[in-house]
Amino acid sequence: MSDQQSKQEQIIPSQSILDSRWDAVIANGITKTTLGLVGGIAASVLFKRRPAFVFLGTGIGFGMAFAEGNAIFKSKAGIRSINA
């Protein structure tokens, strides 16, 4: 009886795994895009206030977040392990 209960407790529903992955991808996307934006603003201030650096930094941050999010959904663990 206790053996069956322990097996039922160990089974994680797929919805909770998907939710934890989406949470990680969204948090990662916001963080990396914001860091890219801040880096672009800093580069823009240093190099004669050109707006191209802001767009470049934001694009790089968004691209990094997209690549890691894609890896999280395509592989079993992604770049970093998501514990659901």
Phi and psi in radians as a Rosetta constraint file:
Dihedral C 1 N 2 CA 2 C 2 CIRCULARHARMONIC -1.204 0.35
Dihedral N 2 CA 2 C 2 N 3 CIRCULARHARMONIC -0.460 0.35
Dihedral C 2 N 3 CA 3 C 3 CIRCULARHARMONIC -1.164 0.35
Dihedral N 3 CA 3 C 3 N 4 CIRCULARHARMONIC -0.690 0.35
Dihedral C 3 N 4 CA 4 C 4 CIRCULARHARMONIC -1.226 0.35
Dihedral N 4 CA 4 C 4 N 5 CIRCULARHARMONIC -0.643 0.35
Dihedral C 4 N 5 CA 5 C 5 CIRCULARHARMONIC -1.172 0.35
Dihedral N 5 CA 5 C 5 N 6 CIRCULARHARMONIC -0.675 0.35
Dihedral C 5 N 6 CA 6 C 6 CIRCULARHARMONIC -1.184 0.35
Dihedral N 6 CA 6 C 6 N 7 CIRCULARHARMONIC -0.608 0.35
Dihedral C 6 N 7 CA 7 C 7 CIRCULARHARMONIC -1.183 0.35
Dihedral N 7 CA 7 C 7 N 8 CIRCULARHARMONIC -0.678 0.35
Dihedral C 7 N 8 CA 8 C 8 CIRCULARHARMONIC -1.205 0.35
Dihedral N 8 CA 8 C 8 N 9 CIRCULARHARMONIC -0.575 0.35
Dihedral C 8 N 9 CA 9 C 9 CIRCULARHARMONIC -1.262 0.35
Dihedral N 9 CA 9 C 9 N 10 CIRCULARHARMONIC -0.497 0.35
Dihedral C 9 N 10 CA 10 C 10 CIRCULARHARMONIC -1.396 0.35
Dihedral N 10 CA 10 C 10 N 11 CIRCULARHARMONIC -0.355 0.35
Dihedral C 10 N 11 CA 11 C 11 CIRCULARHARMONIC -1.300 0.35
Dihedral N 11 CA 11 C 11 N 12 CIRCULARHARMONIC 2.163 0.35
Dihedral C 11 N 12 CA 12 C 12 CIRCULARHARMONIC -1.815 0.35
Dihedral N 12 CA 12 C 12 N 13 CIRCULARHARMONIC 2.209 0.35
Dihedral C 12 N 13 CA 13 C 13 CIRCULARHARMONIC -1.119 0.35
Dihedral N 13 CA 13 C 13 N 14 CIRCULARHARMONIC 2.549 0.35
Dihedral C 13 N 14 CA 14 C 14 CIRCULARHARMONIC -1.113 0.35
Dihedral N 14 CA 14 C 14 N 15 CIRCULARHARMONIC -0.486 0.35
Dihedral C 14 N 15 CA 15 C 15 CIRCULARHARMONIC -1.119 0.35
Dihedral N 15 CA 15 C 15 N 16 CIRCULARHARMONIC -0.668 0.35
Dihedral C 15 N 16 CA 16 C 16 CIRCULARHARMONIC -1.261 0.35
Dihedral N 16 CA 16 C 16 N 17 CIRCULARHARMONIC -0.562 0.35
Dihedral C 16 N 17 CA 17 C 17 CIRCULARHARMONIC -1.157 0.35
Dihedral N 17 CA 17 C 17 N 18 CIRCULARHARMONIC -0.772 0.35
Dihedral C 17 N 18 CA 18 C 18 CIRCULARHARMONIC -1.132 0.35
Dihedral N 18 CA 18 C 18 N 19 CIRCULARHARMONIC -0.704 0.35
Dihedral C 18 N 19 CA 19 C 19 CIRCULARHARMONIC -1.090 0.35
Dihedral N 19 CA 19 C 19 N 20 CIRCULARHARMONIC -0.750 0.35
Dihedral C 19 N 20 CA 20 C 20 CIRCULARHARMONIC -1.177 0.35
Dihedral N 20 CA 20 C 20 N 21 CIRCULARHARMONIC -0.597 0.35
Dihedral C 20 N 21 CA 21 C 21 CIRCULARHARMONIC -1.187 0.35
Dihedral N 21 CA 21 C 21 N 22 CIRCULARHARMONIC -0.766 0.35
Dihedral C 21 N 22 CA 22 C 22 CIRCULARHARMONIC -1.092 0.35
Dihedral N 22 CA 22 C 22 N 23 CIRCULARHARMONIC -0.699 0.35
Dihedral C 22 N 23 CA 23 C 23 CIRCULARHARMONIC -1.057 0.35
Dihedral N 23 CA 23 C 23 N 24 CIRCULARHARMONIC -0.773 0.35
Dihedral C 23 N 24 CA 24 C 24 CIRCULARHARMONIC -1.157 0.35
Dihedral N 24 CA 24 C 24 N 25 CIRCULARHARMONIC -0.708 0.35
Dihedral C 24 N 25 CA 25 C 25 CIRCULARHARMONIC -1.169 0.35
Dihedral N 25 CA 25 C 25 N 26 CIRCULARHARMONIC -0.755 0.35
Dihedral C 25 N 26 CA 26 C 26 CIRCULARHARMONIC -1.172 0.35
Dihedral N 26 CA 26 C 26 N 27 CIRCULARHARMONIC -0.781 0.35
Dihedral C 26 N 27 CA 27 C 27 CIRCULARHARMONIC -1.097 0.35
Dihedral N 27 CA 27 C 27 N 28 CIRCULARHARMONIC -0.718 0.35
Dihedral C 27 N 28 CA 28 C 28 CIRCULARHARMONIC -1.136 0.35
Dihedral N 28 CA 28 C 28 N 29 CIRCULARHARMONIC -0.714 0.35
Dihedral C 28 N 29 CA 29 C 29 CIRCULARHARMONIC -1.113 0.35
Dihedral N 29 CA 29 C 29 N 30 CIRCULARHARMONIC -0.773 0.35
Dihedral C 29 N 30 CA 30 C 30 CIRCULARHARMONIC -1.130 0.35
Dihedral N 30 CA 30 C 30 N 31 CIRCULARHARMONIC -0.756 0.35
Dihedral C 30 N 31 CA 31 C 31 CIRCULARHARMONIC -1.127 0.35
Dihedral N 31 CA 31 C 31 N 32 CIRCULARHARMONIC -0.883 0.35
Dihedral C 31 N 32 CA 32 C 32 CIRCULARHARMONIC -1.234 0.35
Dihedral N 32 CA 32 C 32 N 33 CIRCULARHARMONIC -0.636 0.35
Dihedral C 32 N 33 CA 33 C 33 CIRCULARHARMONIC -1.154 0.35
Dihedral N 33 CA 33 C 33 N 34 CIRCULARHARMONIC -0.714 0.35
Dihedral C 33 N 34 CA 34 C 34 CIRCULARHARMONIC -1.148 0.35
Dihedral N 34 CA 34 C 34 N 35 CIRCULARHARMONIC -0.739 0.35
Dihedral C 34 N 35 CA 35 C 35 CIRCULARHARMONIC -1.120 0.35
Dihedral N 35 CA 35 C 35 N 36 CIRCULARHARMONIC -0.666 0.35
Dihedral C 35 N 36 CA 36 C 36 CIRCULARHARMONIC -1.132 0.35
Dihedral N 36 CA 36 C 36 N 37 CIRCULARHARMONIC -0.687 0.35
Dihedral C 36 N 37 CA 37 C 37 CIRCULARHARMONIC -1.112 0.35
Dihedral N 37 CA 37 C 37 N 38 CIRCULARHARMONIC -0.787 0.35
Dihedral C 37 N 38 CA 38 C 38 CIRCULARHARMONIC -1.127 0.35
Dihedral N 38 CA 38 C 38 N 39 CIRCULARHARMONIC -0.722 0.35
Dihedral C 38 N 39 CA 39 C 39 CIRCULARHARMONIC -1.122 0.35
Dihedral N 39 CA 39 C 39 N 40 CIRCULARHARMONIC -0.663 0.35
Dihedral C 39 N 40 CA 40 C 40 CIRCULARHARMONIC -1.166 0.35
Dihedral N 40 CA 40 C 40 N 41 CIRCULARHARMONIC -0.674 0.35
Dihedral C 40 N 41 CA 41 C 41 CIRCULARHARMONIC -1.149 0.35
Dihedral N 41 CA 41 C 41 N 42 CIRCULARHARMONIC -0.730 0.35
Dihedral C 41 N 42 CA 42 C 42 CIRCULARHARMONIC -1.107 0.35
Dihedral N 42 CA 42 C 42 N 43 CIRCULARHARMONIC -0.747 0.35
Dihedral C 42 N 43 CA 43 C 43 CIRCULARHARMONIC -1.158 0.35
Dihedral N 43 CA 43 C 43 N 44 CIRCULARHARMONIC -0.625 0.35
Dihedral C 43 N 44 CA 44 C 44 CIRCULARHARMONIC -1.141 0.35
Dihedral N 44 CA 44 C 44 N 45 CIRCULARHARMONIC -0.700 0.35
Dihedral C 44 N 45 CA 45 C 45 CIRCULARHARMONIC -1.174 0.35
Dihedral N 45 CA 45 C 45 N 46 CIRCULARHARMONIC -0.681 0.35
Dihedral C 45 N 46 CA 46 C 46 CIRCULARHARMONIC -1.249 0.35
Dihedral N 46 CA 46 C 46 N 47 CIRCULARHARMONIC -0.595 0.35
Dihedral C 46 N 47 CA 47 C 47 CIRCULARHARMONIC -1.978 0.35
Dihedral N 47 CA 47 C 47 N 48 CIRCULARHARMONIC 1.150 0.35
Dihedral C 47 N 48 CA 48 C 48 CIRCULARHARMONIC 1.082 0.35
Dihedral N 48 CA 48 C 48 N 49 CIRCULARHARMONIC 0.552 0.35
Dihedral C 48 N 49 CA 49 C 49 CIRCULARHARMONIC 0.908 0.35
Dihedral N 49 CA 49 C 49 N 50 CIRCULARHARMONIC 0.915 0.35
Dihedral C 49 N 50 CA 50 C 50 CIRCULARHARMONIC -1.709 0.35
Dihedral N 50 CA 50 C 50 N 51 CIRCULARHARMONIC 2.251 0.35
Dihedral C 50 N 51 CA 51 C 51 CIRCULARHARMONIC -1.251 0.35
Dihedral N 51 CA 51 C 51 N 52 CIRCULARHARMONIC -0.239 0.35
Dihedral C 51 N 52 CA 52 C 52 CIRCULARHARMONIC -1.069 0.35
Dihedral N 52 CA 52 C 52 N 53 CIRCULARHARMONIC -0.579 0.35
Dihedral C 52 N 53 CA 53 C 53 CIRCULARHARMONIC -1.159 0.35
Dihedral N 53 CA 53 C 53 N 54 CIRCULARHARMONIC -0.596 0.35
Dihedral C 53 N 54 CA 54 C 54 CIRCULARHARMONIC -1.142 0.35
Dihedral N 54 CA 54 C 54 N 55 CIRCULARHARMONIC -0.794 0.35
Dihedral C 54 N 55 CA 55 C 55 CIRCULARHARMONIC -1.173 0.35
Dihedral N 55 CA 55 C 55 N 56 CIRCULARHARMONIC -0.674 0.35
Dihedral C 55 N 56 CA 56 C 56 CIRCULARHARMONIC -1.122 0.35
Dihedral N 56 CA 56 C 56 N 57 CIRCULARHARMONIC -0.809 0.35
Dihedral C 56 N 57 CA 57 C 57 CIRCULARHARMONIC -1.106 0.35
Dihedral N 57 CA 57 C 57 N 58 CIRCULARHARMONIC -0.719 0.35
Dihedral C 57 N 58 CA 58 C 58 CIRCULARHARMONIC -1.147 0.35
Dihedral N 58 CA 58 C 58 N 59 CIRCULARHARMONIC -0.716 0.35
Dihedral C 58 N 59 CA 59 C 59 CIRCULARHARMONIC -1.133 0.35
Dihedral N 59 CA 59 C 59 N 60 CIRCULARHARMONIC -0.688 0.35
Dihedral C 59 N 60 CA 60 C 60 CIRCULARHARMONIC -1.151 0.35
Dihedral N 60 CA 60 C 60 N 61 CIRCULARHARMONIC -0.752 0.35
Dihedral C 60 N 61 CA 61 C 61 CIRCULARHARMONIC -1.104 0.35
Dihedral N 61 CA 61 C 61 N 62 CIRCULARHARMONIC -0.745 0.35
Dihedral C 61 N 62 CA 62 C 62 CIRCULARHARMONIC -1.159 0.35
Dihedral N 62 CA 62 C 62 N 63 CIRCULARHARMONIC -0.695 0.35
Dihedral C 62 N 63 CA 63 C 63 CIRCULARHARMONIC -1.110 0.35
Dihedral N 63 CA 63 C 63 N 64 CIRCULARHARMONIC -0.706 0.35
Dihedral C 63 N 64 CA 64 C 64 CIRCULARHARMONIC -1.135 0.35
Dihedral N 64 CA 64 C 64 N 65 CIRCULARHARMONIC -0.713 0.35
Dihedral C 64 N 65 CA 65 C 65 CIRCULARHARMONIC -1.160 0.35
Dihedral N 65 CA 65 C 65 N 66 CIRCULARHARMONIC -0.685 0.35
Dihedral C 65 N 66 CA 66 C 66 CIRCULARHARMONIC -1.137 0.35
Dihedral N 66 CA 66 C 66 N 67 CIRCULARHARMONIC -0.743 0.35
Dihedral C 66 N 67 CA 67 C 67 CIRCULARHARMONIC -1.121 0.35
Dihedral N 67 CA 67 C 67 N 68 CIRCULARHARMONIC -0.745 0.35
Dihedral C 67 N 68 CA 68 C 68 CIRCULARHARMONIC -1.229 0.35
Dihedral N 68 CA 68 C 68 N 69 CIRCULARHARMONIC -0.653 0.35
Dihedral C 68 N 69 CA 69 C 69 CIRCULARHARMONIC -1.113 0.35
Dihedral N 69 CA 69 C 69 N 70 CIRCULARHARMONIC -0.687 0.35
Dihedral C 69 N 70 CA 70 C 70 CIRCULARHARMONIC -1.108 0.35
Dihedral N 70 CA 70 C 70 N 71 CIRCULARHARMONIC -0.708 0.35
Dihedral C 70 N 71 CA 71 C 71 CIRCULARHARMONIC -1.170 0.35
Dihedral N 71 CA 71 C 71 N 72 CIRCULARHARMONIC -0.622 0.35
Dihedral C 71 N 72 CA 72 C 72 CIRCULARHARMONIC -1.141 0.35
Dihedral N 72 CA 72 C 72 N 73 CIRCULARHARMONIC -0.705 0.35
Dihedral C 72 N 73 CA 73 C 73 CIRCULARHARMONIC -1.397 0.35
Dihedral N 73 CA 73 C 73 N 74 CIRCULARHARMONIC -0.547 0.35
Dihedral C 73 N 74 CA 74 C 74 CIRCULARHARMONIC -1.414 0.35
Dihedral N 74 CA 74 C 74 N 75 CIRCULARHARMONIC -0.641 0.35
Dihedral C 74 N 75 CA 75 C 75 CIRCULARHARMONIC -1.737 0.35
Dihedral N 75 CA 75 C 75 N 76 CIRCULARHARMONIC 3.034 0.35
Dihedral C 75 N 76 CA 76 C 76 CIRCULARHARMONIC -1.221 0.35
Dihedral N 76 CA 76 C 76 N 77 CIRCULARHARMONIC -0.710 0.35
Dihedral C 76 N 77 CA 77 C 77 CIRCULARHARMONIC -2.007 0.35
Dihedral N 77 CA 77 C 77 N 78 CIRCULARHARMONIC -0.346 0.35
Dihedral C 77 N 78 CA 78 C 78 CIRCULARHARMONIC 1.377 0.35
Dihedral N 78 CA 78 C 78 N 79 CIRCULARHARMONIC -2.894 0.35
Dihedral C 78 N 79 CA 79 C 79 CIRCULARHARMONIC -1.188 0.35
Dihedral N 79 CA 79 C 79 N 80 CIRCULARHARMONIC -0.654 0.35
Dihedral C 79 N 80 CA 80 C 80 CIRCULARHARMONIC -2.167 0.35
Dihedral N 80 CA 80 C 80 N 81 CIRCULARHARMONIC 2.663 0.35
Dihedral C 80 N 81 CA 81 C 81 CIRCULARHARMONIC -1.332 0.35
Dihedral N 81 CA 81 C 81 N 82 CIRCULARHARMONIC 2.290 0.35
Dihedral C 81 N 82 CA 82 C 82 CIRCULARHARMONIC -1.836 0.35
Dihedral N 82 CA 82 C 82 N 83 CIRCULARHARMONIC 1.978 0.35
Dihedral C 82 N 83 CA 83 C 83 CIRCULARHARMONIC -1.551 0.35
Dihedral N 83 CA 83 C 83 N 84 CIRCULARHARMONIC 1.994 0.35
